[in-house]
Amino acid sequence: MPNQSGAALLTVVMILAVVSLLGMSALQISVLSEHSARNDRDYQIAWQAAETALMDAEDDIEGRVEAEFLGSRSDLFNGKNQASFVQGCGNTGDSRGLCLPNSSGEPIWLQIKLADHSSGSFSVAFGTFTGRHFPTGSGLRSAQLPRYVIEAVTDYGASSASEASNKVYRITAIGFGPREHTQVVLQTVYRK
């Protein structure tokens, strides 16, 4: 046999190394895609929870509550009665989550911890004043109840002077994904 220089072995080792690198890259791309899909799913769940909280706040304003629920506070939203709205934001009883602008002019929702779910929280948990239920927990559910605050703000879009004295309500809601750190904040302006 003539002298062999091992070129075939070297070629096979190089091909195996290239194939291994391609396989590892494909695996990495697959894992990153799975993480991206999970994050998008969690974000969508949090978004839907925040939208649900906005609708619950609108029902709170309008007094649309579950049958036999006695916790409605719709009479507080007649545009004239602002007694339960607190300078800054209320955190007890019927004034919980009802806010009036403060002297600094900075929106209240930027000043409070919207995600706080402790007993002294300024935000209102879903269903507190409507009696509605929102499923939370493990799996593909929100980690905790969505929350909202309602700010009474001046109606600059009023068509007449009598309407200008009325208030519109800026609702700010936060929803949570399956992991509590996945959060979405949504806001709307509601005129009763």
Secondary structure as UniProt FT lines:
FT   HELIX           7..62
FT   TURN            67..68
FT   HELIX           74..77
FT   TURN            83..84
FT   STRAND          86..87
FT   HELIX           93..95
FT   STRAND          98..100
FT   TURN            103..104
FT   HELIX           108..110
FT   TURN            114..115
FT   TURN            119..120
FT   STRAND          124..125
FT   TURN            126..130
FT   STRAND          147..154
FT   TURN            156..157
FT   HELIX           161..164
FT   STRAND          167..176
FT   TURN            180..181
FT   STRAND          183..190
//
